């Protein structure tokens, strides 16, 4: 019998843990308070996804100095809103809180906003 392998967690590297956690709290994730100085923070979302944030210092230590900071984006996370207006409201809330955006919401040809 083959070993069953299932997706379990998405881990992200955080340069600034406090700003990172504040951003995801604004999205409604149940990130516990008081974790801003920790090298590793994890949450389980309402729909069962496990997300973690790993401090840049911890990642560099684990990789033995071989870790190279990526340029550009190789992965994206999508968060579901109830409507296109909900997307726009979430975008406004995040940017007004000081989180920079590279592009405003737009209607993709595959149906997402």
C-alpha positions in Angstrom: 0.0 0.0 0.0 1.4 3.4 -1.0 1.9 6.1 1.6 -1.0 8.6 1.3 0.3 12.2 1.0 -2.1 15.1 1.5 -1.6 18.8 1.5 -1.4 19.9 5.1 0.0 23.4 5.5 1.2 26.5 3.7 4.2 28.1 5.3 5.3 31.7 4.6 8.4 33.6 5.4 7.9 36.8 7.3 10.4 39.6 7.3 8.4 41.5 9.8 6.3 39.2 11.9 4.3 41.9 13.6 3.2 43.6 10.3 2.5 40.2 8.8 0.3 39.0 11.6 -1.6 42.3 11.6 -2.3 41.9 7.9 -3.7 38.4 8.3 -5.7 39.5 11.4 -7.4 42.2 9.2 -8.4 39.4 6.8 -10.1 37.7 9.8 -7.7 34.9 10.5 -7.6 33.8 14.2 -4.0 34.8 14.8 -3.4 34.8 18.5 -2.3 38.1 20.1 1.2 38.3 21.6 2.9 36.2 18.9 4.7 39.1 17.2 8.1 38.2 18.6 7.9 34.5 17.9 9.9 32.8 15.1 6.9 30.6 14.2 3.2 31.2 14.3 0.5 28.8 13.1 -3.3 29.0 12.7 -6.0 26.7 11.5 -8.6 28.4 9.5 -12.4 27.8 9.8 -12.3 25.6 6.7 -9.4 23.5 8.0 -6.4 25.0 6.2 -3.2 25.3 8.3 -1.2 28.4 7.7 2.2 29.3 9.3 4.5 32.2 9.3 8.2 31.6 9.8 10.6 34.5 10.7 13.3 35.2 8.2 15.9 34.6 10.8 14.5 31.2 11.6 14.4 30.2 8.0 18.0 31.3 7.4 19.1 29.3 10.5 17.2 26.2 9.4 18.7 26.3 5.9 22.2 26.7 7.2 22.8 30.0 5.5 21.9 28.6 2.1 18.5 30.3 1.9 18.2 32.9 -0.8 15.4 35.5 -0.7 13.2 35.0 -3.8 12.6 37.8 -6.3 9.0 38.3 -7.5 6.1 35.9 -6.6 6.0 32.2 -7.1 2.8 31.6 -5.2 -0.4 33.3 -4.5 -3.0 32.9 -1.7 -6.7 33.6 -2.4 -9.2 34.6 0.2 -12.9 34.2 -0.6 -15.3 37.1 -0.1 -19.0 36.9 -0.5 -19.2 39.4 -3.4 -17.0 41.6 -5.7 -18.0 44.5 -3.4 -16.6 42.5 -0.5 -13.3 42.2 -2.3 -13.2 45.9 -2.9 -14.1 46.6 0.8 -11.4 44.2 2.0 -8.8 45.8 -0.3 -9.7 49.3 1.0 -9.5 48.2 4.6 -6.0 46.6 4.1 -4.6 49.5 2.1 -6.0 52.1 4.5 -4.3 50.2 7.3 -1.0 50.8 5.6 -0.5 47.5 3.7 0.8 48.3 0.2 -0.8 46.9 -2.9 0.7 46.4 -6.3 -2.6 46.2 -8.1 -6.2 47.1 -7.4 -8.9 44.4 -7.6 -9.9 43.4 -11.1 -12.2 40.9 -12.7 -10.2 38.0 -14.0 -11.4 36.1 -17.1 -11.8 32.9 -15.0 -14.4 34.6 -12.8 -12.5 35.8 -9.7 -12.2 39.4 -8.6 
